[in-house]
Amino acid sequence: MNAPGGPIPGGGSTATDETLRSRADGSAASPPRRDRNQQSEEQAPQRLRIEGVSVTFGALKALSDVSISVEPGHIHAIIGPNGAGKSTLFNVLSGLYSTSAGKVWLGNTELTSRRPHQITELGIGRAFQNIALPSHATVARSLMLGRHHLTRAGFLRTGLRLPSTIREQERHRARVREIAEFLGLGDLFDVEVSGLSYGDRKRVEVGRALATEPRVLLLDEPVAGMNATESSRMAGQLRAIRESLGVTILLVEHDMAMVMAIADRVTVLDFGTVIASGTPAEIQRDPDVIRAYLGSADGISKAPSDAPPTSWRDKL
C-alpha cells in the first residue's frame, strides 16, 4: 500500500522510498512530495507575518508590539533570555493564547483568534518543549496523533471497520512510517514511547508535528536535553525538512551553536519586545543583543575579530 504522498527523505524500507534515496543529512536525490490529500490545497509558499502583536496578563505585558516576518522556506530562530516572551509568542501562533492587539497572517489568511485545531488545518504544526506523548503508546501510534485532522472517517465508520476506512488508515500508517524512517525511528516504530531515550522521545514529538503535513513548523527547544551527537543529528534533520520538504521552520532554542549554524534569520526578544533581527552574523555583533545578555556592551570593540567575545557566545 503506497503512502498518500511521496517518500520522506531518509526512508529505505518501504516501496514508496524507491524513487528517493536520501538521508536526514540533507543529501536528497530529489525532493519528495507532500501528502496528496494536501496537494490540491497547496499554493505558492506563504510568508508568516506577525504584525504588532501584544499580549497582556493583567498588569503584565508579556509581548509588546512584536512584528516578525518569516520568509517561506527559511529556518527562523527566536532567541532571548528566560522570560523574554518566546513561549508566549508560540502560544499565540498555535492558537493557545489570544492577542491583546495585533494580527498574525499566513499568506492572506488571518490566524488571529482561530482555535488550535483550525490553525493546524491551515498548515501550522508545533512540537512542544515539554513532551506530552502517551507513555504506553508506540512510536507509530504517537505519530498517528498528527494525522487526526486529515482523517475523513468518523467515529462510527472507524468502529465498523469499513473497507474504505481500513484503506485510509493504512495510507496514514504508511505515511507516518516514512516520517519515522526519516527521523531515524524506523527500528523503533512499534516500540512504546516509555522505552525510548529522551532524545528519541524528542524526535517522536517533532515527528508528530511533521505528521500534520505543515507548511510552517514551530519547534520549541527541539534539542533541549540532548547530547552533542543527538543535537548535531537533529540539526541535520531540520535542514532536510526545510530543503527537501520546503517546510518553513520557526524555532525557539537556547543552543546557540545550533542556531547560528542552521538559521537563515534570527529575531531576539527581551522583555516582550523585539530588540534585533538579522542574520546570525549580524545578531552576534549587535550591541543591543549583547547588552540584553551581559548587561553591558563594553568590550565588544575589544574582540580580536568580527566574532563576539567568547563570554558573550557562552552566555547567549
Summary of the structure (lengths in Angstrom):
residues: 316
radius of gyration: 20.3
end to end distance: 48.0
largest distance: 72.2
contacts: 1019
relative contact order: 0.17
helix: 40%
strand: 20%
